[in-house]
């Protein structure tokens, strides 16, 4: 008996160091995710759900450590392996949470390119967090060295026991089988209020809960009969004029916001002067955005399809998670009516998986960043270049055009962005805030010039044209809204840190507060302008959510919509803005009035697409053409000028970034104003019988490829 007791005590002594190290890692993860020591202590000492959430989090971390010990056999290597990974993702989550109010979500792993958007803010990493990470590393090293009895290497039998332990711990927490452990522990989860989940349940447990909720539940009563009844009751549209087919140009202006709302900030000039002049004659107002500071794709999703992220888990990115099949959009709706449908973006074609999404939306052409010349304003392609692409597209096409374009120039970060600032700012604020506001205002002024260029062009055009111009979200001016607070646009106690606490009951949270609603109105409303060159002068006061823009535009253009856009147009008359669910009560919205909307969206995004009927397989375009159309080499001539040897290629649909390939090898290429290409060669002898081709796209990805032109001796 004594020997058994001694063996048990020896085993405990050889393991307790790992238990202590796991405990330290759990608290380190939560500190980095929450960003503040006081938030961590609040969770530990004041949160009623702390103990069950902590126990499950501890089980997850110890389960991972056990798994890696089983795989590696060495405690120290296993510990630092999982620590590096968990500390990194917790730190990224904390940065993301502070910047745009949403922690790191499981599906963010599909957004490696988009995640780089946050890299511009790494200069704002709190020094306290850096010190905390360094302290964690030092303490971990000391514990491994100083704690007695710590076992650093394990034999195969012990590794097998660790593997079994990890399977049990991780299996029960992840699957809730054979014990519904999360339910027994009283863990609560909200689909729509993710910041509350993470405050109550912690980072790792909330991440697991979100994995469970990656798919949206079927609404009660969903059936083919129900959807068909909704289709039948919303199919009639009397405001269609097939004789007039205006160009419809929709422009998402990156981070566009009206700075003149900052009453305590004096601007040397109005950066939106042209926009404000249009407001006197044309329909304008504000759009309620589903995003702040980033995640432009969610705004695009709402504008183009009429669907809303309000019915999805908070933090979801439909472009990355759900748009893997045909989804009716302005592009497919107008494409069925004979329109040329083009997406234009100065970002690369894979950003937010746009190359796949736009095809599923029914676009026929995509002019992505790979087809833009490197004419930048600050670190990004200038707004003026996007305007040129829009004009060029409508000028070259036959028939009517639907164009969806987004810009990039005014993307953050706004610290030391422009060499020359065209708008100066005065007021009581820090030097950093002043710099951010002046850089941002300079970008806004360029966006205004872009709008002016387009309006002036289409004023002279004989083609009827509608231009929709809006901002996707407010700019992320500093960490935790620092510039907005410094400039006294919002109070110092504004922001997600001062919304109802994590201990607030979900039901109470849904009621909202006056302070919350004021914050929503200040930080989630962007400018919206709808201009045209052919309709009788008329002004609509446009205050709507981004999901209602598509039905509004179809109605204005008098083009045939669908049962879905007809429903949304009528719904917008009753509820022009659909906010997050916690604001329903304040904005007098009844959830039951949105039940049909939610059901139709489910049918489109996750269900059987009963509403589409025979169109189901005709929405996604069969082929998405990149660039300006099929590139064609028509003629190649060898030119000798002094010591420089070149080939001159004429043909169709070349662009600035086009590259000439000589027998499969890229050569230096120069785009000419007349649309031809010049290639620099080293040996004219190699050209005599060479195969010549032109390509566009990043290395290894050919987005557009010309015919092969065979030179002849």
C-alpha positions in Angstrom: 0.0 0.0 0.0 2.8 2.3 1.0 4.6 1.6 -2.3 1.5 2.4 -4.4 1.1 5.7 -2.5 4.7 6.5 -3.2 4.3 5.7 -6.9 1.2 8.0 -7.1 3.1 10.8 -5.3 6.1 10.3 -7.6 3.8 10.4 -10.6 2.2 13.6 -9.4 5.5 15.2 -8.7 6.7 14.4 -12.2 3.6 15.9 -13.7 2.7 19.0 -11.6 5.2 21.1 -13.4 3.3 20.5 -16.7 0.1 21.5 -14.9 1.6 24.7 -13.7 3.0 25.5 -17.1 -0.4 24.8 -18.7 -2.0 27.2 -16.2 0.4 30.0 -17.1 -0.2 29.4 -20.8 -4.0 29.6 -20.4 -3.8 32.9 -18.6 -1.2 34.2 -21.2 -3.6 33.3 -24.0 -6.5 35.2 -22.4 -4.4 38.2 -21.5 -3.2 38.6 -25.1 -6.7 38.0 -26.5 -8.3 40.5 -24.1 -5.5 43.0 -24.4 -5.6 44.3 -20.8 -4.7 42.9 -17.4 -7.8 44.5 -15.9 -10.0 42.6 -18.5 -8.3 39.4 -17.5 -8.7 39.9 -13.8 -12.4 41.0 -14.4 -12.9 37.6 -16.1 -11.3 35.7 -13.3 -12.8 37.5 -10.3 -16.1 38.9 -11.5 -17.4 36.7 -14.3 -19.8 34.0 -13.0 -19.0 31.7 -15.9 -15.3 31.9 -15.3 -14.8 28.6 -13.6 -16.5 26.3 -16.1 -15.0 28.3 -19.1 -11.6 28.1 -17.4 -11.8 24.4 -16.7 -12.7 23.6 -20.3 -10.0 25.9 -21.7 -7.4 24.3 -19.4 -8.6 20.9 -20.7 -8.1 22.1 -24.3 -4.6 23.3 -23.6 -3.5 20.3 -21.6 -5.0 18.1 -24.2 -2.9 19.8 -26.9 0.2 19.6 -24.8 -0.4 15.9 -24.1 -0.9 15.3 -27.9 2.4 16.9 -28.7 4.2 15.1 -25.9 2.9 11.9 -27.4 4.1 12.8 -30.8 7.5 14.3 -29.8 8.3 12.6 -26.6 10.0 15.6 -25.0 8.0 17.9 -22.7 10.0 21.1 -23.4 9.8 21.0 -27.2 6.1 20.1 -27.0 5.4 22.9 -24.7 7.1 25.6 -26.7 5.6 24.3 -29.9 2.0 24.7 -28.8 2.9 27.9 -26.8 4.3 29.6 -29.9 1.2 28.8 -31.9 -1.4 29.6 -29.2 0.4 32.8 -28.1 0.6 34.0 -31.7 -3.1 33.5 -32.6 -4.2 34.9 -29.3 -2.1 38.0 -29.9 -3.5 38.4 -33.5 -7.0 38.0 -32.1 -6.4 40.7 -29.5 -5.1 43.1 -32.2 -8.0 42.4 -34.5 -10.5 42.8 -31.6 -9.2 46.2 -30.7 -9.0 47.4 -34.3 -12.4 46.2 -35.7 -14.3 44.9 -32.7 -14.3 41.3 -33.8 -11.9 38.7 -32.4 -10.1 36.1 -34.5 -12.5 33.6 -36.0 -11.9 30.0 -37.1 -12.6 30.9 -40.7 -10.0 33.7 -40.7 -7.4 31.0 -41.6 -8.8 31.2 -45.1 -7.9 34.9 -45.3 -4.1 34.9 -45.3 -3.9 37.7 -47.9 -6.6 39.8 -46.2 -5.0 39.4 -42.8 -2.0 41.3 -44.0 -4.3 44.4 -44.0 -3.7 44.4 -40.2 0.1 44.5 -40.7 0.0 48.3 -41.1 -1.1 48.5 -37.5 1.6 46.4 -36.0 3.5 49.6 -35.3 0.8 50.2 -32.8 1.4 47.0 -30.8 1.1 47.8 -27.1 4.5 47.6 -25.4 2.8 46.0 -22.4 1.9 43.0 -24.5 5.4 42.7 -25.8 6.7 42.8 -22.2 4.1 40.2 -21.2 5.2 37.8 -23.9 8.8 38.2 -23.0 8.0 37.6 -19.3 6.0 34.5 -20.2 9.0 33.1 -22.1 11.4 33.9 -19.3 9.2 32.3 -16.6 8.7 29.2 -18.8 12.4 28.7 -19.2 13.1 29.2 -15.5 10.3 26.7 -14.5 11.7 24.1 -16.8 15.1 24.6 -15.3 14.2 25.1 -11.6 11.2 23.0 -10.9 12.2 19.7 -9.2 11.1 16.3 -10.5 10.2 17.6 -13.9 10.3 14.8 -16.4 11.7 16.1 -19.7 11.7 12.9 -21.8 9.0 10.2 -21.9 9.2 6.5 -23.0 6.8 4.9 -25.5 4.4 3.6 -22.8 4.1 7.1 -21.3 3.7 8.6 -24.7 0.8 6.2 -25.3 -0.9 7.3 -22.1 -0.5 11.0 -23.1 -2.0 10.2 -26.5 -5.0 8.5 -24.8 -5.4 11.4 -22.4 -5.3 14.0 -25.3 -7.9 12.0 -27.2 -10.2 11.9 -24.2 -9.8 15.6 -23.3 -10.0 17.1 -26.8 -12.6 14.6 -28.0 -15.1 15.4 -25.2 -14.6 19.2 -25.4 -14.8 19.2 -29.2 -17.6 16.7 -29.8 -19.6 16.9 -26.6 -19.6 13.1 -26.7 -20.2 10.8 -24.8 -20.9 13.6 -22.3 -22.6 16.9 -23.3 -19.9 18.6 -21.2 -20.5 22.2 -22.4 -24.2 21.9 -21.5 -23.4 20.4 -18.1 -20.9 23.2 -17.4 -23.6 25.7 -18.3 -21.7 27.3 -21.2 -23.8 29.8 -23.1 -23.2 30.8 -26.7 -24.6 33.6 -29.0 -24.5 33.3 -32.7 -24.6 37.0 -33.3 -22.7 38.7 -30.4 -19.2 37.3 -30.7 -17.5 39.8 -28.4 -19.7 38.6 -25.6 -18.9 35.0 -26.3 -15.2 35.7 -26.1 -15.5 37.8 -22.9 -17.6 35.1 -21.2 -16.0 31.9 -22.5 -12.5 32.8 -23.4 -10.6 32.6 -26.7 -10.1 28.8 -27.2 -13.5 27.7 -26.0 -15.3 30.4 -28.1 -13.2 29.3 -31.1 -14.4 25.7 -30.7 -18.0 26.9 -30.3 -17.7 28.9 -33.5 -16.4 25.8 -35.3 -19.6 24.1 -34.2 -21.6 27.0 -35.5 -19.8 27.4 -38.9 -23.0 26.3 -40.6 -26.3 28.1 -40.3 -29.2 26.2 -38.9 -32.3 25.6 -41.1 -35.1 28.1 -40.2 -38.2 26.5 -38.7 -40.8 25.9 -41.4 -38.3 25.9 -44.3 -39.6 23.9 -47.2 -40.0 24.0 -50.9 -43.7 24.9 -50.6 -42.9 27.8 -48.2 -40.3 29.3 -50.6 -42.5 28.9 -53.6 -45.3 30.8 -51.8 -42.9 33.6 -51.1 -41.8 33.6 -54.7 -45.3 33.8 -56.0 -46.3 36.6 -53.6 -43.3 38.8 -54.6 -43.0 38.2 -58.3 -45.0 41.2 -59.6 -43.1 44.3 -60.6 -44.9 47.0 -62.6 -42.0 49.5 -62.8 -40.1 47.9 -65.6 -39.1 49.8 -68.8 -37.4 47.5 -71.3 -36.9 50.4 -73.7 -34.2 52.1 -71.6 -31.1 50.2 -70.5 -28.9 52.6 -68.6 -25.3 51.8 -67.7 -25.3 51.0 -64.0 -22.0 51.8 -62.3 -21.6 50.9 -58.6 -18.5 52.2 -56.9 -17.4 51.1 -53.4 -15.0 53.8 -52.2 -12.5 52.4 -49.7 -13.0 53.9 -46.2 -15.1 56.8 -47.5 -16.5 58.9 -44.7 -17.6 62.5 -44.3 -15.0 64.2 -42.1 -17.0 67.4 -41.8 -19.0 65.6 -39.1 -16.1 66.2 -36.8 -17.3 69.5 -35.4 -14.1 70.1 -33.3 -11.8 69.6 -36.3 -11.1 72.5 -38.7 -10.3 71.4 -42.3 -8.3 73.7 -44.7 -10.9 72.7 -47.4 -13.9 70.4 -47.7 -12.5 67.1 -48.9 -15.9 66.1 -50.2 -16.8 69.4 -51.9 -18.0 67.9 -55.2 -20.0 65.2 -53.4 -21.7 67.9 -51.3 -22.5 69.9 -54.4 -24.3 66.9 -55.9 -26.3 66.5 -52.8 -28.3 69.6 -53.7 -29.7 68.0 -56.8 -29.4 64.2 -56.5 -30.5 61.4 -54.2 -28.1 61.0 -51.4 -27.9 60.1 -47.7 -26.1 57.5 -45.6 -25.6 53.8 -45.7 -25.6 51.7 -42.6 -22.5 49.5 -43.0 -22.1 46.0 -41.5 -18.4 46.7 -41.0 -16.0 49.1 -39.3 -12.4 49.6 -40.3 -12.1 46.6 -42.6 -13.8 43.5 -43.9 -14.9 45.2 -47.1 -16.0 41.9 -48.6 -19.0 41.8 -46.3 -20.2 45.1 -47.6 -19.8 44.0 -51.2 -21.7 40.8 -50.3 -24.7 42.8 -49.1 -24.6 45.5 -51.9 -24.4 43.0 -54.7 -26.8 40.3 -53.5 -29.2 41.9 -51.1 -28.3 39.2 -48.5 -27.2 40.3 -45.1 -24.5 39.3 -42.7 -26.9 40.0 -39.9 -28.3 36.5 -40.3 -24.8 35.0 -40.1 -22.5 34.4 -37.1 -20.7 37.6 -36.2 -17.3 37.7 -37.8 -18.3 35.4 -40.7 -16.9 36.2 -44.1 -19.4 34.9 -46.7 -16.9 35.3 -49.6 -14.5 32.8 -47.8 -17.0 30.5 -46.2 -20.3 30.3 -48.1 -20.2 31.6 -51.7 -19.2 28.3 -53.3 -22.1 28.1 -55.7 -24.2 30.5 -57.8 -25.7 33.4 -55.9 -28.0 35.8 -57.7 -26.6 39.3 -57.7 -26.9 42.6 -59.6 -24.4 41.1 -62.1 -26.4 38.0 -62.9 -29.8 39.8 -62.8 -28.7 42.5 -65.3 -26.6 40.0 -67.3 -29.8 38.0 -68.0 -31.2 41.3 -69.5 -28.3 41.6 -72.0 -25.9 43.7 -69.9 -22.1 43.4 -70.1 -21.1 42.7 -66.5 -17.6 43.7 -65.2 -16.0 43.8 -61.8 -13.1 46.2 -61.4 -10.7 46.1 -58.5 -7.1 47.4 -58.0 -6.4 44.5 -55.6 -5.2 41.1 -56.8 -7.7 38.7 -58.2 -7.6 36.3 -55.2 -8.3 38.9 -52.5 -11.2 37.6 -50.5 -11.4 34.9 -53.2 -12.9 37.4 -55.6 -11.8 35.3 -58.6 -14.3 32.6 -57.5 -16.9 34.8 -55.9 -17.4 37.1 -58.9 -17.9 34.1 -61.2 -20.5 32.7 -58.8 -22.2 36.1 -58.8 -22.5 36.0 -62.6 -19.9 38.5 -63.7 -18.6 37.9 -67.1 -15.3 39.9 -66.8 -12.9 40.8 -64.0 -10.3 43.6 -64.3 -8.2 42.9 -61.3 -5.1 44.5 -59.9 -3.0 42.3 -62.2 -4.2 44.4 -65.1 -3.5 47.8 -63.5 -0.3 49.8 -64.1 1.6 50.6 -60.9 0.3 54.2 -60.8 0.0 54.7 -57.1 -1.0 57.5 -54.7 0.6 56.6 -51.4 1.1 52.9 -51.1 -1.9 51.9 -53.2 -3.3 52.2 -56.8 -4.7 55.7 -57.2 -8.5 56.2 -57.3 -8.0 58.0 -60.6 -6.8 54.8 -62.2 -10.0 53.0 -61.2 -12.0 55.9 -62.8 -10.1 55.5 -66.0 -10.8 51.7 -66.1 -14.6 52.4 -65.6 -14.7 55.0 -68.4 -12.6 52.8 -70.7 -14.9 49.8 -70.1 -18.1 51.7 -71.0 -16.4 53.4 -74.0 -15.1 50.1 -75.5 -18.2 48.0 -74.9 -21.2 47.7 -77.2 -24.5 47.7 -75.3 -25.2 48.6 -71.7 -22.8 47.9 -68.9 -23.1 46.9 -65.3 -19.9 47.7 -63.5 -19.0 47.1 -59.9 -15.8 48.8 -58.9 -13.9 49.1 -55.7 -11.0 51.4 -54.8 -7.9 51.0 -52.6 -6.1 54.3 -52.4 -7.7 55.4 -49.1 -6.9 52.1 -47.3 -5.1 52.4 -44.0 -2.7 52.8 -42.3 -2.9 56.6 -42.2 0.3 57.2 -40.4 3.0 58.9 -42.6 1.0 57.8 -45.6 1.4 60.6 -48.1 4.5 62.7 -48.9 2.2 65.6 -49.8 -1.0 66.3 -47.9 -3.6 68.3 -49.8 -5.8 68.9 -46.8 -4.6 70.4 -43.5 -6.2 69.9 -40.1 -6.4 72.1 -37.0 -7.8 71.4 -33.6 -6.9 70.3 -30.1 -5.4 66.8 -30.8 -2.1 64.9 -30.6 0.4 65.1 -33.4 -0.3 61.5 -34.3 -4.0 62.2 -34.7 -3.4 65.3 -36.8 -1.1 63.2 -39.1 -3.7 60.5 -39.5 -6.6 62.9 -40.2 -4.6 64.8 -42.8 -3.5 61.7 -44.6 -7.0 60.4 -44.5 -8.5 63.7 -45.7 -6.1 63.7 -48.6 -7.4 60.3 -49.7 -11.0 61.5 -49.3 -10.3 64.5 -51.5 -8.9 62.1 -54.2 -12.0 60.0 -53.9 -14.1 63.1 -54.4 -12.0 63.9 -57.5 -12.7 60.5 -58.8 -16.5 61.0 -58.5 -16.1 64.4 -60.2 -14.2 62.8 -63.1 -16.9 60.2 -63.6 -19.8 62.6 -63.4 -18.2 65.1 -65.8 -17.5 62.3 -68.3 -21.0 60.8 -68.2 -22.7 64.2 -68.2 -21.4 64.5 -71.8 -22.1 60.8 -72.7 -25.1 60.0 -74.8 -25.6 56.7 -73.0 -28.1 56.9 -70.0 -26.0 56.2 -66.9 -26.6 55.7 -63.2 -23.6 56.1 -60.8 -23.9 54.7 -57.3 -21.1 56.0 -55.0 -20.6 54.9 -51.4 -18.1 54.2 -48.6 -17.8 50.7 -47.3 -16.9 51.6 -43.7 -15.3 54.2 -41.6 -11.5 54.3 -41.5 -9.7 52.6 -38.6 -8.1 55.8 -37.3 -5.9 54.5 -34.5 -6.1 51.7 -32.1 -9.4 51.5 -30.1 -10.8 54.6 -32.0 -8.0 56.8 -30.6 -8.2 59.5 -33.3 -12.0 59.7 -33.1 -11.7 60.1 -29.3 -8.8 62.6 -29.5 -10.8 64.7 -32.0 -13.8 64.6 -29.7 -16.0 62.9 -32.3 -16.9 60.2 -29.8 -16.4 60.2 -26.1 -13.5 58.6 -24.4 -15.7 55.9 -22.9 -17.0 54.9 -26.4 -16.4 51.7 -28.1 -16.8 47.9 -27.5 -15.0 48.0 -24.2 -17.8 50.1 -22.8 -20.8 48.3 -24.2 -22.7 46.1 -21.7 -20.3 43.9 -19.8 -19.7 40.2 -20.4 -21.8 39.5 -17.4 -24.8 41.1 -18.9 -27.5 38.6 -19.7 -28.1 38.0 -23.4 -31.6 39.1 -23.2 -30.6 42.4 -21.6 -27.9 42.9 -24.2 -30.4 42.7 -27.0 -32.3 45.8 -25.7 -29.4 48.1 -26.4 -28.7 51.5 -24.8 -28.9 55.1 -26.0 -25.1 55.3 -25.8 -24.8 52.1 -28.0 -27.2 53.5 -30.6 -25.3 56.8 -30.8 -22.0 54.8 -31.3 -23.6 52.8 -34.1 -24.9 55.9 -35.9 -21.6 57.6 -35.6 -19.2 54.8 -36.5 -21.2 52.7 -39.0 -22.8 55.2 -41.3 -21.1 56.1 -44.6 -21.9 58.5 -47.5 -24.2 57.3 -50.2 -24.8 59.1 -53.5 -26.9 58.0 -56.5 -26.4 60.2 -59.6 -27.8 59.9 -63.1 -27.7 61.7 -66.4 -31.1 61.0 -67.9 -34.0 60.8 -65.3 -36.1 63.8 -64.4 -34.6 65.7 -61.5 -35.6 64.0 -58.3 -34.2 63.6 -54.8 -34.6 60.6 -52.5 -33.4 60.8 -49.0 -31.2 57.7 -48.9 -30.9 56.2 -45.4 -30.6 52.5 -45.9 -28.6 49.4 -45.1 -26.1 48.2 -47.7 -28.3 45.1 -48.4 -31.1 47.4 -49.8 -28.9 49.1 -52.4 -29.4 46.5 -55.1 -33.3 46.6 -55.1 -33.2 50.4 -54.9 -31.0 50.6 -58.0 -33.0 48.1 -60.0 -36.2 50.0 -59.2 -34.5 53.3 -60.2 -33.3 51.9 -63.5 -36.7 50.3 -64.1 -35.1 47.0 -64.8 -36.6 43.6 -64.1 -35.7 42.3 -60.6 -36.5 39.0 -58.9 -38.9 37.8 -56.3 -36.1 38.4 -53.8 -35.2 42.0 -54.8 -39.0 42.8 -55.0 -39.4 41.6 -51.5 -36.4 43.5 -50.3 -37.6 46.7 -51.9 -40.9 46.5 -50.1 -39.2 45.5 -46.9 -36.9 48.6 -47.1 -40.0 50.8 -47.0 -40.8 49.5 -43.5 -37.3 48.9 -42.2 -34.8 50.9 -44.3 -31.9 49.8 -41.9 -31.2 46.4 -40.6 -28.8 46.7 -37.6 -27.2 44.0 -35.4 -29.9 42.2 -33.5 -29.1 43.9 -30.2 -30.4 47.2 -31.7 -33.8 45.8 -32.9 -35.7 47.0 -29.9 -34.2 50.6 -30.1 -34.9 50.8 -33.8 -38.4 49.3 -33.4 -37.7 46.2 -35.5 -39.6 43.1 -34.9 -37.7 39.9 -35.5 -40.8 38.1 -36.8 -41.1 40.7 -39.6 -37.7 39.5 -40.9 -38.5 35.8 -40.7 -39.3 35.5 -44.4 -36.2 37.4 -45.3 -34.1 35.1 -43.2 -35.7 32.0 -44.8 -35.2 33.2 -48.3 -31.6 34.0 -47.6 -31.1 30.6 -46.1 -32.6 29.0 -49.2 -30.2 30.9 -51.4 -27.0 30.5 -49.3 -27.4 27.1 -47.6 -30.6 25.5 -48.8 -31.9 23.9 -52.0 -32.3 27.2 -53.8 -36.0 26.5 -54.4 -36.6 30.1 -55.2 -34.3 30.1 -58.2 -36.2 27.4 -60.0 -34.8 26.7 -63.4 -32.3 29.5 -63.0 -30.4 27.6 -60.3 -27.7 26.4 -62.7 -27.6 29.5 -64.8 -26.5 32.2 -62.3 -22.8 31.5 -62.0 -21.0 32.5 -65.2 -19.6 29.6 -67.2 -16.3 31.5 -67.6 -14.9 34.6 -66.0 -12.7 36.5 -68.4 -9.9 38.3 -66.7 -8.7 41.6 -68.1 -10.2 43.3 -71.2 -11.1 40.2 -73.1 -9.1 37.6 -75.1 -5.6 38.9 -75.7 -4.6 38.4 -79.4 -1.2 38.9 -81.0 -1.7 40.1 -84.5 1.8 41.1 -85.6 5.4 40.9 -84.3 8.2 42.9 -85.8 11.9 42.9 -84.9 13.4 46.4 -84.3 17.0 47.4 -84.0 17.7 50.9 -82.6 21.4 51.5 -81.7 22.5 48.8 -79.3 18.9 48.1 -78.1 17.2 45.1 -79.7 13.4 44.9 -79.3 10.3 43.2 -80.6 7.1 45.2 -81.2 3.8 43.4 -80.7 0.5 44.7 -81.9 -2.8 43.1 -81.1 -5.8 43.4 -78.8 -6.5 43.7 -75.1 -3.0 44.1 -73.8 -2.5 46.0 -70.6 0.3 47.7 -68.6 1.3 44.6 -66.6 1.3 42.3 -69.7 4.5 40.3 -70.1 5.9 38.9 -73.3 7.2 35.3 -73.2 9.8 34.3 -75.7 9.9 30.5 -76.1 8.3 30.2 -72.7 10.7 32.7 -70.9 9.5 36.1 -69.7 11.4 39.1 -71.1 11.3 42.8 -70.0 8.1 44.3 -71.4 7.0 47.9 -71.9 3.4 48.9 -72.5 2.9 51.6 -75.1 0.2 54.3 -75.1 -1.3 52.9 -78.3 -1.9 49.6 -76.6 1.0 47.7 -78.2 3.9 46.1 -76.4 7.7 46.4 -76.6 9.9 43.5 -75.5 13.6 43.8 -74.8 15.7 41.0 -76.3 19.4 40.1 -76.0 19.8 38.1 -79.2 17.8 38.8 -82.3 18.8 35.4 -83.7 16.6 33.7 -81.1 13.6 35.6 -82.3 13.7 34.4 -85.9 11.9 31.1 -85.2 10.6 31.8 -81.7 7.2 31.1 -80.3 5.9 34.4 -78.7 3.0 34.7 -76.3 1.7 37.4 -73.9 0.4 36.7 -70.4 -1.0 38.5 -67.4 -1.0 37.3 -63.8 1.3 36.7 -60.9 4.1 34.1 -61.1 2.7 30.7 -61.7 -0.9 31.9 -62.3 -1.9 32.8 -65.8 -5.1 34.9 -65.7 -5.0 35.9 -69.3 -3.0 34.3 -72.1 -2.8 35.2 -75.7 -2.5 33.0 -78.8 1.0 31.7 -79.6 2.5 33.7 -82.4 5.1 31.6 -84.4 7.9 33.7 -85.9 9.1 32.6 -89.3 12.6 33.0 -90.8 
